[in-house]
């Protein structure tokens, strides 16, 4: 919106309500639109603080290999809010996920025999199974049924 258009909008609101503050004018959609386009100066520091928090949080997500709740604590944000920011796409956690996926080492057994060891992706490549099939043997639904050959996936410290 250019300055002449803004001036015309203000003049039309003044024509309708006068120049004195009144409650009816506060509910006018044109005035609400102007407030959204030009926020008051008192809100600017808060917006700037949130932007710096977001930048700091994004930097920590990209560089650190810490759990999200710890990063949220470092930025002084509630962990639930932090998770919502990640799931909504306001924070990009793809690099964080990539770092975390390869963090743990596993051993994959058939009965008592070691078949493969490494990350889940490496084990899946070695055995020719999908990552989902490898992870499935950790679930309680897999363990409760009798199998001729039982598979086990055991996480080893990295």
N, C-alpha and C positions, 0 to 999 in steps of 0.2 A: 504494500500500500504506500503510495507516494504522499508527500506532504500536503498537496492541494486536496487529495481525496480524504485525508485524515482531517483536515480543517473543515471540509464540508460535512463530514460525519459528526464531528463535535458540534458544529453549528446546528445540525438537524436535531441532535439530542437536546441542546439548549433550547431550541424552539419548542420542543415537546414538553420539557420539564422545567425550564428556567435555569438560571445560573446557580441557584441555591441547592445545596445537597438535599436530596429527598430520598425516601426509601423506595419509591417507585422507580426512580432512575437506576438504582443499584441492581434491579432485576431486569433491566433492559438488555436484550441479547447483543445489541450493537456495542454497548459499553463493556459487556463481558468479553466480547471479541477484542476490543481495544486493549483491555487489561491483559489478555492472554498474549497478544502480540508485543506489548510493551510492558513487561512486568515492572513492578515498583522497585526502586533502588534498594529498599530494605530487604528484598528477597535475593538480590544479586549475590551478596557474600555467601549465603546458604547454598545457592546453586553452584557457585565457584568451589566451595568446600566439597560438595558432593562429586563434582567433576574430578577434583584432585584425588579423592578417595577411590573413585572408579579407576583412574589411571594407575594409582598405586596398587590396587587390587589386581588389575590386569597384569602389571609388571611382576608381582609376586607369583601369580598363577603361572606365568610363562617361565619364570626362572627357578622357583623353589620346587622341591619334590616333597612337600609337606601335605598332610591331609587338609581338606578345604576348611574344616572347622578351625584349624590353627591359623590359616591365612586370614579367615574372617576375624579372628581375635586380634591379629596384628593390625588390621585396618580399622578395628573398633566398630565392627558391624555384626549384627546378630547372625548366627550361623544359618538360621532358616531364611532370612532375607538374602544372605549371600547365595544360598542354593537356588533361590528363586531368580536371582539376577543371572546365574549361570544357565538355568533351564530356559529362561525367557530370551536368551541370546544377547543380553546387554553386556555380559562378560563372556569372553570366548575361552572355553576350557579344553580345547582340542589338544594343545601342546601339553597341558597338564595331564590329560588322559593318556597321551602317548608315552609320557615319562612313567606314569604309574603302571601301565600295562606290562612293561618289561622289567618291573622292579622285582617281582617274586620269581624264584626258581622252584620248580616242582620235580617230583619223581613219579613216574607212571609205572605201576605194577600190574601184572596179570598173575593173580594168586600171590606167590612169593617171589616171582621172577621179575626183575627190573627190565622194563621194555625200553624206556627212554627217560632222559632227564633234560631239563632246561625250562624255558618259558612255555606257557601253554601253546603259543603259536609254533614254537620250535617242535614241541612234542606232536602237535597235529600234523606238521609237515613230515616228520619222521615216520609216523604211523599210518599216514594216509587218511586219517579221520578229520572231521571238522572240529573246530575249537569247542563248539557246543557239545559234541559227543564226548569230548575229553572232560569237560566240566560236569557233565551229567552224572558221572560216577561219584561225585561228591555229595549229591543230593540224598536226602533221607528216603525219597521215593524209590531210588535205585537200590539202596541198601536193604530195604525191607523185603524185597523179593529174593527168592533163591535163584542163583545163577549157576550154570555149569562151571564157568570160569568168571571169577569176580575180579573186576578191575578196581584199582585204587589210585587216587591222585593225592599225593601228600606234598604239602608246601614245605619247602626247606628255606631256612633263613638265607637272605641274599647278602 
